[in-house]
Amino acid sequence: MPSSTGNAVIGRAKFGGNSVDYLDGTVDQVHFFDRSLGAEEVRTLYASGR
């Protein structure tokens, strides 16, 4: 399993301080935002395919 040291980890969970429930698949097109997006912003992003 790849290791991760940052605050944002995709594809696994933590339980009791241990990494568990690793994703058995592929994650594509992940985007992080510094705020919550409004409904119209989400619709626009979805429609653009980004």
HELIX and SHEET records of a PDB file:
HELIX    1   1 ALA A   39  SER A   48  1                                  10    
SHEET    1   A 2 ALA A  13  PHE A  15  0                                        
SHEET    2   A 2 ASN A  18  VAL A  20 -1                                        
END                                                                             
